[in-house]
């Protein structure tokens, strides 16, 4: 990847997803509906290049579609990851929301503008 083309380290992209899932779980606290995160599929176009700091050898950089077009297919690779999110405390699948089942008492079968007439 050229110096003029920005990229995101693959590790940073995955860390951002982890942070967003934690934030979603926190925002879901106290809600009546909860989602279970099972399989997370991520697909990136990456460029592999040597780490110029000499720390890691090779790093994978996520690139944008525009950068991919300008680099050509020979310089890029598709990486697909399938992840499962787990709560480190319980070992169970990550749940986003409240453990209460919730209530459907506020839902009706009537149309809001329907007064029952024809």
N, C-alpha and C positions, 0 to 999 in steps of 0.2 A: 504494500500500500504506500503510495507516495506521501511525502510530507504535507502536501496540500490537501489530502483527502482525510477527513476525520473518520475515526472508527471507535468502536467501543470494545474493550476486551471482553471475550466470551465470559470470563469469570465475573466481570462487572455486570453483564447482562443477566446472568443467572442470579447474582446477588440482588439485583434490582427486583426481579420477580419474587424472590424470597421476602424481601422487605415489603412489597406490595401485598403479598398474601398475609403477612403478619398484620399489616395495617387494616386489611379487609376484615380479618378476624376480630380485631379490636373494635372496629366500627360496627360489627354485627352483634356485639354484646348488648343484651337487653332487647333484642328483636325476637319476634315470634316465629320467624322462619329461619331455618339454619340450612346451610349447604355443606355437603361433605366433599372435600377435594380428593379425588381418586387418582386419575391419571392426568398428568400435565404433559402435553406434547409441545415442544418448541422446535422450530426449524429456523436455522440461520444460514446465511451465506457468509462464509468466513474466508479470510486470507491468512495463511500461515507465514510468519516471518520471524527472523531471529530477533531476540531481545537485545537491543543495543547496550543495555546496562550490564550485560553479562551475568544476570541473576538466574534466568530461567531457561536459557537455550532458545526455545521456540514458543511463541505465543500465538493464540488464535484471536483474530480481530473480526468482530461482526461489522459488515459493511452494508451500506444502503443500496437500494436498487440502482440508483444513478451511478454510484461508484462501481457497482458490479458490471454495468454496461460498459463503462469506460476501461475497466481492467481486462475484460475479456474472460471467457470461461476457463482458459488454461491457468489462470492465476487464482481462481476461487474454488472453494469446495462447499458442498452442502453438508451441514451437520444437523441431524435430527436427534433430539433427546426425548426420552419418555421418562418422566419423573413421577414419583408418588410423594405427596407431602405427608409427613408424620409429625405428630406432637411429640417432642422429645421427653416430656414428662410422662405421658401415658403410653407412648408407642403406637397409639391408634392413628387412623387417618385424621388429618387436620379438619376441624369443623369450623365453619365460619358462621357465627350466629349464636343464638341462645339455646340452651339445652331443653327449654320448655317446648312442648309440641305446638303450642299456639292455638288460637281460637278462630273459628270461621263464623262466629255469631254476627259479625258485621257484614257478611256477604248475604245478598238476596238474589232471588231468581227473577225478580221483576226488572223491567227496563226503567231507567230513571224518569223518562218522559211519558211512560205509559200510565194512564189514569184508569185502566181497566175497561174503557169503552171501546167501541169499534170504529 
